[in-house]
């Protein structure tokens, strides 16, 4: 295990810390977590799949308290939610609690893009770090393969007689690849003659945004997975536009076979030996942004606190955790941790995080930028859950700045506000935050969903837009209006909504910082995820396939002369 670093010692990179850490055999982690030997399937020495049978064995065990780690509106570099989650998990261990962390798996698209890895950082990491960020146990590849099997079977059905009368101009199912590749957003397929199929326009989504990923993340067991896969709307027919499902195409069974091992959550560890369930990887801006329901349910039987992370801000992953995951899983969270940084607050206050900025201007920008934090605290309050503000401390943050953020957070209604210094100090640096979270979990809780199942679809969209984002109104493009009518007519009105929009603003416009008001939320289209069980309104110019920037992280990742990975962060 890693140990704390001295105040004057130079801080090693996260990759160096992970590579030098002495990990415990995964069998030891499993045993301490309460798993039987036949309930894990090791993938090497430090990773394992967990059998779903543990839920039956422990069905009478009292459920753990659920803590959702979310954040303020982030900058492009992110504010360290995973680092904070791991720090909190390690901090709970330091104060004598029995936590289980639940995290999403890393997509190699962001790893090689701008975001980097998804294992935390410094002395608050999930390990083995390289494995977690690069392929892991192959779950995401299995999801992509199942997604693309259905796509291939759609086109094969059209070519070989088209018995389902598929309208090639009404095929919503797209192929998927686990890479940021903007050139694949809109493509032409079937070129080269009849043997290659009929030409039509199509495209790719990143695998994290695939409906198969969404289905995996909310399925309770293999039979539930198989049933949901069969309900996927793959295409529509000519004429009356009848929905053609994966079951109709006889694809769902083979898809389930591809996914049966991937459905089992993965067990790994923190640097300080706490168990981590890492499973599924939907993004929160273009998907529902949370690890699998199965991982949460198993974690709730193994520990006394389940610390689970929802992607991006409380308007994104947390809203979807509360309104989708908790609805499907009948979960009641006990507290939320709102991750903030001085850097992000200054960004929303209109000042860059630059040490040359005068002290007075720096403090003033925090006063202004705290409007964003207050808005996120109001969102958490809307759901009736107590909030602990975590100030994820970064090098260069002054004591005065951190204390100002804490004071203003308390004035804004946070139950508690604590600095998180886990990055440089490990669990000991997050112990105060852990104590605050334990206390928050004992507070009165009036958790509820934002809308009821039977509310009209338009009311659900507008509830999220106005009560969470702060929009004045919603504008529906003609295609979105048509889809609202169509999906209501088809009996999908009871579905929850999974909004897709930029994560860089509370609005759909990434340039509107801080806490914008009186804006209109544009909904240009709506996708039906009939297998997962929700609708996806596409807001503004959001796309479900990211692209690489001018200097993607991939440019700095390499192998050294001894075969070790370098440049991964």
C-alpha positions, -999 to +999 in steps of 0.1 A: +000+000+000+010+036-006+019+058+024+015+095+029+041+118+014+061+142+035+053+179+033+087+187+016+090+156-006+082+161-043+049+147-052+052+117-076+028+114-105-004+094-101+010+068-125+042+064-105+023+061-072+001+034-087+030+015-103+050+015-070+020+005-048+021-029-032-014-043-039-032-070-020-042-102-038-078-098-048-088-129-028-079-110+004-099-080-006-129-103-014-126-122+019-125-090+040-155-077+020-175-107+030-174-126-003-171-164-004-143-180-025-168-194-051-184-159-055-154-144-073-137-152-106-101-137-105-089-119-136-052-122-128-040-112-093-057-079-086-091-080-104-121-103-101-156-107-114-183-110-086-211-136-090-246-122-087-254-151-064-241-131-035-274-111-036-294-142-028-270-153+000-270-119+017-306-110+010-314-107+047-284-085+055-293-048+063-287-024+034-258+000+037-263+038+036-259+053+001-237+084-005-238+099-039-207+119-049-215+146-074-201+180-083-205+216-093-204+225-130-169+215-139-141+230-160-129+210-190-102+193-169-127+180-143-127+188-106-117+154-091-149+136-082-133+102-085-103+115-064-128+127-038-148+095-039-117+074-033-105+098-007-138+096+011-138+058+009-103+057+024-112+083+049-142+062+061-117+034+065-095+056+086-123+065+110-132+028+114-161+024+090-167-003+064-171+014+030-176+000-004-169+023-034-189+019-066-174+035-098-179+034-135-154+017-158-131+040-179-138+045-216-106+046-236-120+075-256-116+100-228-085+083-216-068+091-249-087+123-253-087+152-228-100+137-195-074+111-189-079+082-166-108+073-143-091+059-113-086+089-091-052+105-085-023+109-061-028+089-029-065+084-036-066+059-064-082+027-075-057+001-085-044-015-107-045+019-124-032+009-159-056-021-162-086+000-151-080+026-178-069+003-206-094-025-215-099-037-179-118-070-180-132-064-215-167-053-205-169-023-227-157-043-257-184-069-251-210-041-250-197-027-283-198-062-298-234-068-287-244-034-300-228-040-334-242-075-337-277-060-337-266-034-363-253-061-385-284-082-382-306-052-391-288-048-424-287-085-431-324-087-426-329-059-451-306-076-477-321-111-473-357-104-483-366-077-457-393-099-440-399-072-414-405-045-440-378-023-424-378+012-437-341+020-442-348+057-437-361+049-402-334+030-384-324+047-352-299+020-342-263+031-347-231+013-344-207+019-315-170+021-309-151+029-277-131+058-291-135+095-296-139+096-334-158+125-348-154+113-384-178+084-376-207+106-364-224+106-398-214+080-424-227+062-455-228+024-453-235-004-478-214+010-506-197-012-532-226-031-547-255-053-537-233-079-520-224-052-494-260-043-486-282-013-495-265+021-492-279+043-465-268+070-440-260+059-405-233+067-378-215+057-347-220+066-311-193+061-285-199+028-267-206+047-234-237+062-251-250+029-265-284+017-252-267-016-246-245+002-220-276+017-205-293-017-203-263-033-187-262-006-161-298-011-149-303-048-153-308-068-121-298-102-134-292-122-166-328-128-174-337-091-168-308-083-192-321-107-218-356-093-215-345-057-219-323-065-249-353-080-266-372-047-261-347-026-280-363-007-308-340-014-337-360+000-367-394+009-379-414-006-408-428+010-439-463+025-438-476+024-403-441+027-388-444-004-366-415-007-341-392-036-349-373-049-319-342-069-313-365-098-304-382-096-337-348-098-354-339-128-332-308-109-321-314-106-283-304-141-274-270-138-290-265-104-276-272-117-241-246-145-246-220-119-255-228-100-223-233-127-197-198-124-182-197-086-186-229-084-165-209-095-134-194-065-116-156-061-112-139-061-078-107-040-073-092-020-045-082+014-033-046+022-025-055+016+012-072-017+006-109-008+006-131-028-019-142-011-051-170-024-073-162-010-108-189-017-134-203-001-166-193+033-179-221+055-193-213+092-196-235+116-178-238+143-205-250+118-232-262+089-211-273+083-175-238+086-160-237+060-132-222+027-125-244-004-126-274-009-103-260-044-097-228-030-083-247-007-060-270-036-048-240-059-040-221-030-023-251-024-001-249-059+012-211-059+018-205-026+036-221-001+059-216+028+035-218+026-003-200+055-019-211+059-055-202+085-081-225+101-106-209+118-136-203+156-140-225+180-120-256+175-099-277+186-129-262+157-149-253+124-133-269+130-099-303+140-113-302+107-134-291+087-104-320+101-083-346+100-111-336+069-130-314+046-110-330+051-076-364+048-093-356+015-110-336+001-080-359+015-053-329+030-036-329+058-010-297+078-008-287+091+026-265+120+016-248+137-013-212+150-015-208+181-037-173+183-051-159+218-056-126+233-064-113+269-059-102+267-096-137+259-109-154+285-086-130+312-099-137+300-135-174+306-130-166+339-113-148+351-144-112+349-133-086+323-143-069+302-117-036+322-119-014+329-090-006+363-105-042+374-100-043+399-071-057+385-038-087+409-037-097+399-073-092+363-065-115+364-034-140+385-053-142+359-081-149+332-055-178+353-041-192+356-076-186+320-087-202+306-056-235+312-073-228+280-092-222+261-060-254+275-045-274+264-075-261+229-072-269+229-034-304+240-043-307+210-068-296+186-040-321+202-016-349+198-042-345+160-038-346+162+000-311+149+007-285+166+030-253+178+012-217+179+023-195+203+003-160+189-004-134+214-014-110+192-034-078+210-025-052+216-053-017+229-052-017+267-050-051+269-032-046+292-002-060+286+033-079+319+029-096+307-003-105+273+010-120+287+042-140+313+022-155+285+001-164+265+032-180+295+049-200+305+019-211+269+014-224+266+049-242+299+045-258+285+013-273+256+032-248+228+031-250+205+061-212+206+063-182+218+043-147+203+045-115+204+026-104+171+009-066+167+010-067+130+001-047+135-031-015+143-011-023+127+023-045+096+014-073+086+037-060+107+066-064+138+045-101+130+040-110+119+075-127+152+084-148+149+052-157+113+061-168+123+096-190+150+081-206+125+057-213+100+085-231+127+104-250+138+073-262+103+068-279+104+102-299+135+093-336+135+085-341+125+049-371+133+027-357+119-006-382+119-035-381+119-073-385+151-093-416+138-111-441+110-110-441+081-135-475+091-149-467+127-155-468+136-193-435+134-211-434+171-217-439+179-180-410+156-171-387+173-196-398+207-183-395+197-147-358+189-152-352+220-174-368+245-149-363+229-115-328+215-121-312+236-148-330+268-140-344+274-175-373+297-181-388+275-208-382+247-232-383+250-270-390+219-290-378+215-325-404+200-350-387+166-348-388+166-310-425+176-311-432+147-335-413+123-313-432+134-282-465+127-299-452+094-313-438+080-281-469+090-261-490+073-287-468+042-285-474+039-248-439+052-236-453+081-216-445+064-183-408+064-191-384+087-172-363+111-192-325+111-195-315+145-208-284+148-230-267+182-229-233+199-223-218+193-189-199+226-190-230+247-182-263+244-163-278+254-197-273+237-231-248+264-241-213+257-228-204+294-228-230+303-202-211+300-170-220+303-133-257+302-126-275+314-158-312+324-156-341+331-180-326+310-207-345+287-231-335+250-233-337+238-269-347+201-274-339+192-310-347+154-310-356+126-287-344+090-287-364+061-273-343+036-253-372+010-250-349-017-236-333+005-209-367+020-202-363+058-207-363+086-234-332+107-243-340+143-252-310+158-271-305+194-261-287+220-280-258+208-301-249+178-279-236+147-299-232+111-287-198+107-303-170+129-288-140+140-309-103+144-301-088+178-295-057+193-311-034+177-285-052+146-272-038+128-242-028+100-265+001+121-277+018+118-243+012+081-236+040+057-245+060+027-233+095+033-219+127+012-224+116-012-197+081-017-211+063+004-185+035+028-194+043+065-192+022+096-197-011+080-184-029+102-159 
